[in-house]
Amino acid sequence: MKIERRPLVLVEADVEGRRIKILLQNAETIKLVSKEGTPVSITSLSEGDEVLVHTEDIGRHFGMRIEETIIER
């Protein structure tokens, strides 16, 4: 068994008036893609930075498409 503690970062984005969120490991090896198409490390992101986002009407869990219902209160 291996147990690790890793720092996480919450990334929030506004996509056409809809707020989306993703929780990612806070490590320089985790990258998003800038609107210019270049990789951007999570550790260098700042509020207001723009990155590319792909949205779907179905959820994903570990990359697999799943049907889900989420109610946040």
Summary of the structure (lengths in Angstrom):
residues: 73
radius of gyration: 14.1
end to end distance: 35.4
largest distance: 43.1
contacts: 117
relative contact order: 0.17
helix: 4%
strand: 41%
